[in-house]
Amino acid sequence: MAQREPDGPAQPLAADTTVDVLIVGAGIAGIATAFFVLRATRARVLLVERDRVGCGASGHSAGQLTTYFERPLSDIADTFGWRLAADAQRDLEDAHDLLDSMVGGSGARLRIERFTGYLAMFNRAQLEVHLGSLLVRKRADLPAYVCMVSEEADFVEELPTELDGLYEVVPQAQVNALLEIGGDRYRAVLAEPAGCSNSSVLCQQVLGHLLATHRDRFAYADYSKVEQIVVSDDRVVATVGAHRVVADHAVLCTNGFVDHVAEDEGGVPLRIADDQQITGRVAYMAGFAEDSARLPAAISYIRNEIIGGHTPYVYVTRRTYDRDGDTVTLTCIGGPEYPHEAAYDRDAPFPGPLLQMLDEEARPFAQPARPPGRPYDFQWHGLMGYNDCGLRVVGAHPRRQRLLYNLGCNGVGFLASIRGGHRIAELLAGRHVPAGVFDPRLVVEPVGGH
């Protein structure tokens, strides 16, 4: 947020209007959706935002360019089959090229740093899950990732033979060096492509490009909250503040914000499968400028004995940070996330106990030389969108095709939002889009239910 240009005066929706496509939410998902829809179609597009562009989760993240899901690929394969799981993984990795096309096509001016990221593991169960994911990659002929296991790990000889060839045994010192830690707790490390950038700045700059380039068929309104969306056979009608928007299609890019009503003309709520329902969760992070320059990095440290447990992993993001007068290394740390129930207030103060917890539990991973209790340059919270299936929801509602979704970051939404926007554009352009794991699914009613 600190690197953004001033937003300028508010631009709330001023009148009733009719468009081809209404996009709700101007974070990275909504901006990417608008960009690709305008590129792929001749549609008239209206983008509405309840706050300011890129000020939700897109403005309150560390900007990691991750190509993993908050659910192991092997688990996704168990549920949907390895082919659909591999297709989803391939789609996500292709989003790097889509990001570059957005930046190049809009003339955006911002840093994009790409490098190798690392995941730290400390027991056999964790390692076998991630090696199982590498098996899926191998079967699907996806690019191989490197996994290294310490020669001092007491479980290395117990790994199943079917996992042979998916990892290499290395000195403990090599594991520690990659994870930038000491000690012998973490015994294995998975290396995978990573990167970071500023999604909020990207949103702001791409929006400026769209407004300048597509004046005849693109409009934007901020401070314009959508209260209700009614979907019928031939149109969508949205209540936006005091005004009404009529559209052929509406795309929800609202992520963790769920305080709007979507229903059919009979007043029946339009729901998707229970495990795809979005719940808002507030994530907390802090950042500090390093005393000397360091290379960019993205490292996650598992803290659960079993993947999927309740203890959040610690994540560290390090990137080059341009500020007035100089350039420094900005290190960001995070981990704690909590369910969101009351109306989220992004201006609420950062809880002191949480900052202390980050300082005690996450700071030693990020920069052990940094003294405890030292003030942070940045501390923030943001509303994320999570669901039980751990997968983004992208596509048309199964019963009402005029309502589409590109939401549910599950904490790792930068590239997935962009890929989702491209998929929505393909659907609206009438192109064939194969079924996949991101497709919205219907609620499964219990037998004998009403």
FITOR-265318 format. One record per residue (C-alpha): residue number from 1; residue in three letters; x, y, z. Coordinates in nm, 3 decimals, always signed. Each point is the difference from the previous one (the first is absolute). Layout:
<pts>
[NUM, ala, [X, Y, Z]],
...
</pts>
This chain:
<pts>
[1, met, [+0.000, +0.000, +0.000]],
[2, ala, [+0.284, +0.238, +0.081]],
[3, gln, [+0.130, -0.021, -0.359]],
[4, arg, [-0.328, +0.103, -0.163]],
[5, glu, [-0.069, +0.330, -0.168]],
[6, pro, [-0.276, +0.215, +0.155]],
[7, asp, [-0.342, -0.134, -0.099]],
[8, gly, [-0.150, +0.336, -0.088]],
[9, pro, [-0.363, +0.097, +0.060]],
[10, ala, [-0.265, -0.265, +0.061]],
[11, gln, [-0.197, -0.121, -0.303]],
[12, pro, [-0.321, -0.156, +0.133]],
[13, leu, [-0.262, -0.129, -0.239]],
[14, ala, [-0.212, +0.303, -0.088]],
[15, ala, [-0.293, -0.145, -0.195]],
[16, asp, [-0.181, -0.314, -0.110]],
[17, thr, [+0.179, -0.167, -0.288]],
[18, thr, [-0.008, -0.294, -0.239]],
[19, val, [+0.312, -0.195, -0.101]],
[20, asp, [+0.100, -0.336, -0.140]],
[21, val, [+0.219, -0.108, +0.292]],
[22, leu, [-0.008, +0.119, +0.361]],
[23, ile, [+0.313, -0.086, +0.200]],
[24, val, [-0.029, +0.032, +0.377]],
[25, gly, [+0.325, +0.062, +0.186]],
[26, ala, [+0.309, +0.190, -0.117]],
[27, gly, [+0.274, -0.207, +0.154]],
[28, ile, [+0.240, -0.196, -0.215]],
[29, ala, [-0.276, -0.248, -0.094]],
[30, gly, [-0.239, +0.271, -0.121]],
[31, ile, [+0.273, +0.197, -0.176]],
[32, ala, [+0.131, -0.312, -0.178]],
[33, thr, [-0.353, -0.100, -0.096]],
[34, ala, [-0.067, +0.345, -0.146]],
[35, phe, [+0.332, +0.002, -0.186]],
[36, phe, [-0.052, -0.337, -0.167]],
[37, val, [-0.373, +0.048, -0.069]],
[38, leu, [+0.071, +0.329, -0.175]],
[39, arg, [+0.279, -0.165, -0.198]],
[40, ala, [-0.201, -0.307, -0.101]],
[41, thr, [-0.341, +0.157, -0.072]],
[42, arg, [-0.172, +0.318, -0.110]],
[43, ala, [-0.206, +0.005, +0.319]],
[44, arg, [-0.088, +0.317, +0.189]],
[45, val, [+0.140, -0.052, +0.348]],
[46, leu, [-0.075, +0.170, +0.331]],
[47, leu, [+0.234, -0.067, +0.293]],
[48, val, [-0.133, +0.096, +0.343]],
[49, glu, [+0.191, +0.005, +0.329]],
[50, arg, [-0.130, +0.053, +0.353]],
[51, asp, [+0.319, +0.180, +0.106]],
[52, arg, [+0.300, +0.094, -0.215]],
[53, val, [+0.175, -0.196, -0.272]],
[54, gly, [+0.241, -0.261, +0.137]],
[55, cys, [-0.069, +0.080, +0.366]],
[56, gly, [-0.138, -0.336, +0.115]],
[57, ala, [+0.211, -0.314, +0.016]],
[58, ser, [+0.197, +0.129, -0.300]],
[59, gly, [+0.115, +0.297, +0.205]],
[60, his, [+0.068, -0.196, +0.317]],
[61, ser, [+0.229, -0.283, -0.106]],
[62, ala, [+0.371, -0.056, -0.044]],
[63, gly, [-0.048, -0.046, -0.375]],
[64, gln, [+0.126, -0.356, -0.034]],
[65, leu, [-0.026, -0.152, -0.348]],
[66, thr, [-0.068, -0.354, +0.114]],
[67, thr, [-0.101, -0.291, -0.221]],
[68, tyr, [-0.121, -0.230, +0.275]],
[69, phe, [-0.341, -0.054, +0.154]],
[70, glu, [-0.087, +0.012, +0.369]],
[71, arg, [-0.064, -0.370, -0.044]],
[72, pro, [+0.251, -0.260, -0.119]],
[73, leu, [-0.016, -0.085, -0.368]],
[74, ser, [-0.009, -0.369, +0.094]],
[75, asp, [-0.315, +0.062, +0.206]],
[76, ile, [-0.163, +0.185, -0.290]],
[77, ala, [+0.086, -0.298, -0.221]],
[78, asp, [-0.162, -0.239, +0.249]],
[79, thr, [-0.323, +0.202, -0.022]],
[80, phe, [-0.019, +0.095, -0.368]],
[81, gly, [+0.241, -0.239, -0.169]],
[82, trp, [+0.359, +0.065, -0.099]],
[83, arg, [-0.082, +0.143, -0.343]],
[84, leu, [-0.225, +0.279, +0.129]],
[85, ala, [+0.243, +0.068, +0.284]],
[86, ala, [+0.287, +0.029, -0.246]],
[87, asp, [-0.207, +0.225, -0.228]],
[88, ala, [-0.063, +0.232, +0.294]],
[89, gln, [+0.368, +0.007, +0.088]],
[90, arg, [+0.096, +0.069, -0.360]],
[91, asp, [-0.254, +0.282, -0.020]],
[92, leu, [+0.144, +0.161, +0.311]],
[93, glu, [+0.355, -0.019, -0.128]],
[94, asp, [-0.108, +0.152, -0.333]],
[95, ala, [-0.120, +0.304, +0.194]],
[96, his, [+0.358, +0.132, +0.008]],
[97, asp, [-0.031, +0.060, -0.376]],
[98, leu, [-0.343, +0.158, +0.048]],
[99, leu, [+0.145, +0.235, +0.262]],
[100, asp, [+0.271, +0.102, -0.244]],
[101, ser, [-0.263, +0.061, -0.269]],
[102, met, [-0.196, +0.224, +0.240]],
[103, val, [+0.310, +0.198, +0.087]],
[104, gly, [+0.114, +0.029, -0.361]],
[105, gly, [-0.345, +0.071, -0.137]],
[106, ser, [-0.075, +0.272, +0.254]],
[107, gly, [+0.344, +0.157, +0.019]],
[108, ala, [+0.004, -0.053, +0.376]],
[109, arg, [+0.321, +0.111, +0.170]],
[110, leu, [+0.080, -0.217, +0.298]],
[111, arg, [+0.256, -0.253, +0.112]],
[112, ile, [-0.063, -0.368, -0.058]],
[113, glu, [+0.264, -0.216, +0.165]],
[114, arg, [+0.020, -0.372, -0.071]],
[115, phe, [+0.212, -0.251, +0.187]],
[116, thr, [-0.013, -0.341, +0.169]],
[117, gly, [-0.223, -0.033, +0.305]],
[118, tyr, [+0.031, -0.261, +0.273]],
[119, leu, [-0.229, -0.202, +0.226]],
[120, ala, [+0.141, -0.133, +0.328]],
[121, met, [-0.109, -0.341, +0.133]],
[122, phe, [+0.100, -0.182, +0.316]],
[123, asn, [-0.159, -0.346, -0.004]],
[124, arg, [-0.074, -0.298, -0.221]],
[125, ala, [-0.375, +0.066, -0.030]],
[126, gln, [+0.057, +0.347, -0.142]],
[127, leu, [+0.265, -0.124, -0.239]],
[128, glu, [-0.209, -0.289, -0.131]],
[129, val, [-0.293, +0.231, -0.075]],
[130, his, [+0.215, +0.233, -0.206]],
[131, leu, [+0.186, -0.282, -0.170]],
[132, gly, [-0.343, -0.136, -0.090]],
[133, ser, [-0.067, +0.332, -0.170]],
[134, leu, [+0.325, -0.036, -0.192]],
[135, leu, [-0.125, -0.341, -0.116]],
[136, val, [-0.304, +0.172, -0.149]],
[137, arg, [+0.228, +0.249, -0.174]],
[138, lys, [+0.213, -0.281, -0.140]],
[139, arg, [-0.303, -0.194, -0.124]],
[140, ala, [-0.135, +0.312, -0.172]],
[141, asp, [+0.339, +0.088, -0.150]],
[142, leu, [+0.009, +0.333, +0.185]],
[143, pro, [+0.343, +0.155, +0.061]],
[144, ala, [+0.178, -0.178, +0.283]],
[145, tyr, [+0.053, +0.169, +0.335]],
[146, val, [+0.302, -0.068, +0.220]],
[147, cys, [-0.048, -0.148, +0.347]],
[148, met, [+0.293, -0.045, +0.237]],
[149, val, [+0.009, -0.211, +0.315]],
[150, ser, [+0.267, +0.023, +0.266]],
[151, glu, [+0.226, -0.301, +0.033]],
[152, glu, [-0.055, +0.038, +0.374]],
[153, ala, [-0.378, -0.048, -0.024]],
[154, asp, [-0.089, -0.313, +0.194]],
[155, phe, [-0.285, -0.076, -0.243]],
[156, val, [+0.191, +0.016, -0.327]],
[157, glu, [+0.048, -0.379, -0.014]],
[158, glu, [-0.371, -0.055, +0.070]],
[159, leu, [-0.133, +0.181, -0.306]],
[160, pro, [-0.195, -0.225, -0.242]],
[161, thr, [+0.194, -0.122, -0.301]],
[162, glu, [-0.265, +0.148, -0.234]],
[163, leu, [+0.134, +0.341, +0.101]],
[164, asp, [+0.356, -0.081, -0.104]],
[165, gly, [+0.136, +0.246, -0.251]],
[166, leu, [-0.223, +0.284, +0.120]],
[167, tyr, [+0.248, +0.126, +0.258]],
[168, glu, [+0.370, +0.018, +0.066]],
[169, val, [+0.180, -0.052, +0.329]],
[170, val, [+0.223, +0.292, +0.097]],
[171, pro, [+0.196, +0.120, +0.304]],
[172, gln, [-0.205, +0.168, +0.274]],
[173, ala, [+0.208, +0.313, -0.056]],
[174, gln, [-0.139, +0.027, -0.353]],
[175, val, [-0.359, -0.018, +0.127]],
[176, asn, [+0.075, +0.268, +0.258]],
[177, ala, [+0.168, +0.224, -0.255]],
[178, leu, [-0.300, -0.008, -0.233]],
[179, leu, [-0.241, +0.065, +0.286]],
[180, glu, [+0.227, +0.266, +0.154]],
[181, ile, [-0.018, -0.158, +0.345]],
[182, gly, [+0.217, -0.189, +0.245]],
[183, gly, [-0.068, -0.305, +0.213]],
[184, asp, [-0.132, -0.336, -0.108]],
[185, arg, [-0.380, +0.030, +0.026]],
[186, tyr, [-0.069, +0.026, -0.373]],
[187, arg, [+0.122, -0.307, -0.186]],
[188, ala, [-0.134, +0.050, -0.353]],
[189, val, [-0.057, +0.282, -0.246]],
[190, leu, [-0.207, +0.026, -0.318]],
[191, ala, [+0.120, +0.249, -0.260]],
[192, glu, [-0.245, +0.149, -0.250]],
[193, pro, [-0.027, +0.310, -0.220]],
[194, ala, [-0.114, +0.311, +0.186]],
[195, gly, [+0.001, +0.374, -0.025]],
[196, cys, [-0.150, +0.318, +0.136]],
[197, ser, [-0.142, +0.330, -0.112]],
[198, asn, [-0.244, +0.265, +0.119]],
[199, ser, [-0.351, -0.106, -0.096]],
[200, ser, [-0.159, +0.322, +0.125]],
[201, val, [+0.224, +0.217, -0.219]],
[202, leu, [-0.069, -0.232, -0.293]],
[203, cys, [-0.375, +0.042, +0.054]],
[204, gln, [+0.031, +0.376, +0.006]],
[205, gln, [+0.213, +0.021, -0.313]],
[206, val, [-0.201, -0.249, -0.207]],
[207, leu, [-0.320, +0.181, +0.095]],
[208, gly, [+0.148, +0.327, -0.125]],
[209, his, [+0.090, -0.168, -0.327]],
[210, leu, [-0.349, -0.145, -0.046]],
[211, leu, [-0.167, +0.335, +0.068]],
[212, ala, [+0.225, +0.175, -0.250]],
[213, thr, [-0.012, -0.267, -0.271]],
[214, his, [-0.362, -0.118, +0.010]],
[215, arg, [-0.193, +0.319, +0.071]],
[216, asp, [-0.277, -0.107, -0.236]],
[217, arg, [-0.079, -0.325, +0.181]],
[218, phe, [+0.154, -0.005, +0.346]],
[219, ala, [-0.108, +0.185, +0.312]],
[220, tyr, [+0.107, -0.018, +0.364]],
[221, ala, [-0.173, +0.103, +0.321]],
[222, asp, [+0.145, -0.014, +0.350]],
[223, tyr, [-0.173, +0.042, +0.335]],
[224, ser, [-0.283, -0.186, -0.171]],
[225, lys, [-0.110, -0.297, +0.207]],
[226, val, [-0.211, -0.272, -0.161]],
[227, glu, [-0.288, -0.092, +0.228]],
[228, gln, [-0.193, -0.248, -0.212]],
[229, ile, [+0.030, -0.189, -0.328]],
[230, val, [-0.308, -0.154, -0.161]],
[231, val, [+0.069, -0.246, -0.282]],
[232, ser, [-0.272, -0.093, -0.248]],
[233, asp, [+0.002, -0.189, -0.329]],
[234, asp, [+0.072, +0.306, -0.210]],
[235, arg, [+0.187, +0.247, +0.221]],
[236, val, [+0.159, +0.092, +0.331]],
[237, val, [-0.125, +0.291, +0.208]],
[238, ala, [+0.229, +0.133, +0.273]],
[239, thr, [-0.085, +0.249, +0.271]],
[240, val, [+0.307, +0.221, +0.043]],
[241, gly, [-0.059, +0.256, +0.270]],
[242, ala, [-0.300, +0.205, -0.114]],
[243, his, [+0.033, -0.109, -0.362]],
[244, arg, [-0.083, -0.295, -0.220]],
[245, val, [+0.235, -0.171, -0.245]],
[246, val, [-0.142, -0.228, -0.268]],
[247, ala, [+0.250, -0.237, -0.162]],
[248, asp, [+0.016, -0.309, -0.217]],
[249, his, [+0.248, -0.156, +0.244]],
[250, ala, [+0.138, +0.077, +0.345]],
[251, val, [+0.336, -0.121, +0.129]],
[252, leu, [+0.059, -0.012, +0.375]],
[253, cys, [+0.363, +0.076, +0.087]],
[254, thr, [-0.081, +0.079, +0.363]],
[255, asn, [+0.241, -0.244, +0.169]],
[256, gly, [-0.067, +0.013, +0.377]],
[257, phe, [-0.284, +0.253, -0.015]],
[258, val, [-0.325, -0.197, +0.015]],
[259, asp, [-0.256, +0.257, +0.121]],
[260, his, [-0.199, +0.015, -0.324]],
[261, val, [-0.300, -0.202, -0.116]],
[262, ala, [-0.003, -0.198, -0.325]],
[263, glu, [-0.334, -0.158, -0.088]],
[264, asp, [-0.224, -0.094, -0.289]],
[265, glu, [-0.311, +0.194, -0.101]],
[266, gly, [-0.207, -0.208, +0.241]],
[267, gly, [+0.214, +0.104, +0.296]],
[268, val, [+0.177, -0.336, +0.031]],
[269, pro, [+0.365, +0.049, +0.107]],
[270, leu, [+0.256, -0.109, -0.257]],
[271, arg, [+0.239, -0.215, +0.196]],
[272, ile, [+0.287, -0.222, -0.096]],
[273, ala, [+0.125, -0.317, +0.168]],
[274, asp, [+0.054, +0.025, +0.373]],
[275, asp, [+0.374, -0.061, -0.026]],
[276, gln, [+0.026, +0.286, -0.252]],
[277, gln, [-0.183, +0.253, +0.217]],
[278, ile, [+0.228, +0.289, +0.086]],
[279, thr, [+0.080, +0.103, +0.356]],
[280, gly, [+0.185, +0.319, +0.079]],
[281, arg, [+0.317, -0.044, +0.202]],
[282, val, [+0.225, +0.278, +0.123]],
[283, ala, [+0.374, -0.046, -0.056]],
[284, tyr, [+0.266, +0.195, +0.187]],
[285, met, [+0.347, +0.093, -0.122]],
[286, ala, [+0.289, +0.228, +0.088]],
[287, gly, [+0.296, +0.129, -0.196]],
[288, phe, [+0.333, +0.169, +0.055]],
[289, ala, [+0.279, +0.143, -0.212]],
[290, glu, [+0.319, -0.203, +0.028]],
[291, asp, [+0.315, +0.173, +0.120]],
[292, ser, [+0.179, -0.119, -0.315]],
[293, ala, [-0.112, -0.127, -0.340]],
[294, arg, [-0.104, -0.366, -0.030]],
[295, leu, [-0.119, -0.212, -0.289]],
[296, pro, [-0.377, -0.038, -0.049]],
[297, ala, [-0.147, -0.312, +0.155]],
[298, ala, [-0.321, -0.186, +0.083]],
[299, ile, [+0.030, -0.268, +0.267]],
[300, ser, [-0.273, -0.184, +0.193]],
[301, tyr, [+0.058, -0.200, +0.316]],
[302, ile, [-0.253, -0.269, +0.088]],
[303, arg, [-0.078, -0.016, +0.372]],
[304, asn, [-0.274, -0.266, +0.005]],
[305, glu, [+0.092, -0.360, +0.068]],
[306, ile, [-0.257, -0.094, -0.265]],
[307, ile, [-0.075, +0.215, -0.306]],
[308, gly, [-0.342, +0.157, +0.037]],
[309, gly, [+0.022, +0.050, +0.376]],
[310, his, [-0.100, +0.316, +0.180]],
[311, thr, [+0.343, +0.157, +0.055]],
[312, pro, [+0.068, +0.246, -0.283]],
[313, tyr, [+0.332, -0.025, -0.178]],
[314, val, [+0.239, +0.294, +0.017]],
[315, tyr, [+0.074, +0.169, -0.330]],
[316, val, [+0.276, +0.243, -0.086]],
[317, thr, [+0.005, +0.222, -0.308]],
[318, arg, [+0.299, +0.214, -0.088]],
[319, arg, [-0.004, +0.241, -0.292]],
[320, thr, [+0.165, +0.310, -0.136]],
[321, tyr, [-0.186, +0.306, +0.124]],
[322, asp, [+0.023, +0.335, -0.173]],
[323, arg, [-0.073, +0.296, +0.223]],
[324, asp, [+0.061, +0.372, -0.023]],
[325, gly, [+0.373, +0.058, -0.031]],
[326, asp, [+0.127, -0.358, +0.023]],
[327, thr, [-0.059, -0.369, -0.057]],
[328, val, [+0.007, -0.253, +0.283]],
[329, thr, [-0.086, -0.362, +0.068]],
[330, leu, [-0.344, -0.038, +0.158]],
[331, thr, [-0.056, -0.315, +0.204]],
[332, cys, [-0.359, -0.097, +0.082]],
[333, ile, [-0.113, -0.268, +0.245]],
[334, gly, [-0.339, -0.157, +0.055]],
[335, gly, [-0.183, -0.302, +0.128]],
[336, pro, [-0.296, +0.064, +0.227]],
[337, glu, [-0.341, +0.008, -0.168]],
[338, tyr, [-0.334, +0.012, +0.177]],
[339, pro, [-0.365, -0.050, -0.105]],
[340, his, [-0.180, +0.323, -0.077]],
[341, glu, [-0.352, +0.047, +0.137]],
[342, ala, [-0.074, +0.368, +0.069]],
[343, ala, [+0.012, +0.263, -0.272]],
[344, tyr, [+0.366, +0.025, -0.099]],
[345, asp, [+0.165, +0.336, +0.066]],
[346, arg, [+0.326, +0.037, -0.190]],
[347, asp, [+0.082, +0.310, +0.206]],
[348, ala, [-0.020, -0.188, +0.331]],
[349, pro, [+0.328, +0.012, +0.197]],
[350, phe, [+0.238, -0.294, -0.016]],
[351, pro, [-0.038, -0.204, +0.322]],
[352, gly, [+0.307, +0.042, +0.220]],
[353, pro, [+0.003, -0.365, +0.119]],
[354, leu, [+0.000, -0.122, -0.361]],
[355, leu, [+0.294, +0.221, -0.089]],
[356, gln, [+0.185, -0.137, +0.301]],
[357, met, [-0.082, -0.354, -0.111]],
[358, leu, [+0.133, +0.069, -0.349]],
[359, asp, [+0.313, +0.148, +0.150]],
[360, glu, [+0.055, -0.301, +0.224]],
[361, glu, [-0.100, -0.281, -0.237]],
[362, ala, [+0.061, +0.123, -0.356]],
[363, arg, [+0.281, +0.256, +0.026]],
[364, pro, [+0.267, -0.261, +0.090]],
[365, phe, [-0.065, -0.173, -0.334]],
[366, ala, [+0.018, +0.323, -0.198]],
[367, gln, [+0.295, +0.173, +0.163]],
[368, pro, [+0.144, -0.157, +0.316]],
[369, ala, [+0.250, +0.287, +0.028]],
[370, arg, [-0.284, +0.248, +0.047]],
[371, pro, [-0.046, +0.072, +0.373]],
[372, pro, [-0.341, -0.092, +0.145]],
[373, gly, [-0.235, +0.285, +0.082]],
[374, arg, [+0.138, +0.231, -0.265]],
[375, pro, [-0.271, +0.214, -0.170]],
[376, tyr, [-0.128, -0.113, -0.339]],
[377, asp, [-0.018, +0.230, -0.301]],
[378, phe, [-0.334, -0.151, -0.105]],
[379, gln, [-0.268, -0.204, +0.170]],
[380, trp, [-0.334, -0.077, -0.160]],
[381, his, [-0.296, -0.232, -0.027]],
[382, gly, [-0.216, -0.094, -0.296]],
[383, leu, [-0.317, -0.195, -0.072]],
[384, met, [+0.064, -0.320, -0.193]],
[385, gly, [-0.255, -0.238, -0.154]],
[386, tyr, [+0.024, -0.366, +0.103]],
[387, asn, [-0.210, -0.308, -0.060]],
[388, asp, [+0.009, -0.359, +0.120]],
[389, cys, [+0.104, -0.147, -0.335]],
[390, gly, [+0.313, +0.217, -0.006]],
[391, leu, [-0.048, +0.087, -0.367]],
[392, arg, [-0.095, +0.318, -0.177]],
[393, val, [-0.349, +0.018, -0.151]],
[394, val, [+0.011, +0.104, -0.367]],
[395, gly, [-0.281, -0.034, -0.251]],
[396, ala, [-0.375, +0.028, -0.045]],
[397, his, [-0.262, -0.101, +0.251]],
[398, pro, [-0.127, -0.345, -0.109]],
[399, arg, [-0.365, +0.107, +0.012]],
[400, arg, [+0.029, +0.364, -0.105]],
[401, gln, [+0.273, +0.043, -0.260]],
[402, arg, [-0.028, +0.379, +0.001]],
[403, leu, [+0.159, +0.009, +0.347]],
[404, leu, [+0.373, -0.076, +0.004]],
[405, tyr, [+0.265, -0.019, +0.270]],
[406, asn, [+0.370, +0.072, +0.031]],
[407, leu, [+0.059, -0.003, +0.374]],
[408, gly, [+0.139, -0.185, +0.301]],
[409, cys, [+0.371, +0.075, +0.029]],
[410, asn, [+0.056, -0.252, +0.281]],
[411, gly, [+0.298, +0.214, +0.094]],
[412, val, [+0.188, -0.050, -0.329]],
[413, gly, [-0.202, +0.189, -0.256]],
[414, phe, [+0.227, +0.227, -0.206]],
[415, leu, [+0.068, -0.225, -0.298]],
[416, ala, [-0.319, -0.202, +0.045]],
[417, ser, [-0.206, +0.320, -0.029]],
[418, ile, [+0.167, +0.083, -0.329]],
[419, arg, [-0.052, -0.350, -0.138]],
[420, gly, [-0.361, +0.018, +0.116]],
[421, gly, [-0.051, +0.328, -0.181]],
[422, his, [+0.130, -0.151, -0.322]],
[423, arg, [-0.229, -0.302, +0.039]],
[424, ile, [-0.303, +0.226, +0.052]],
[425, ala, [+0.091, +0.195, -0.314]],
[426, glu, [+0.016, -0.323, -0.201]],
[427, leu, [-0.345, -0.099, +0.126]],
[428, leu, [-0.151, +0.339, -0.085]],
[429, ala, [+0.163, -0.010, -0.343]],
[430, gly, [-0.184, -0.325, -0.071]],
[431, arg, [+0.311, -0.215, -0.014]],
[432, his, [+0.004, -0.360, +0.114]],
[433, val, [+0.135, -0.022, +0.354]],
[434, pro, [+0.052, -0.357, +0.125]],
[435, ala, [-0.151, -0.097, +0.334]],
[436, gly, [+0.240, +0.030, +0.292]],
[437, val, [+0.046, +0.000, +0.374]],
[438, phe, [-0.081, +0.373, +0.029]],
[439, asp, [-0.349, -0.033, -0.149]],
[440, pro, [-0.286, +0.110, +0.228]],
[441, arg, [-0.201, -0.300, +0.118]],
[442, leu, [-0.359, -0.025, +0.119]],
[443, val, [-0.098, -0.051, +0.361]],
[444, val, [-0.053, -0.370, +0.069]],
[445, glu, [-0.335, -0.030, +0.172]],
[446, pro, [-0.033, -0.276, +0.264]],
[447, val, [-0.215, -0.298, -0.093]],
[448, gly, [-0.355, +0.072, +0.109]],
[449, gly, [+0.083, +0.367, +0.053]],
[450, his, [-0.217, +0.293, -0.099]],
</pts>
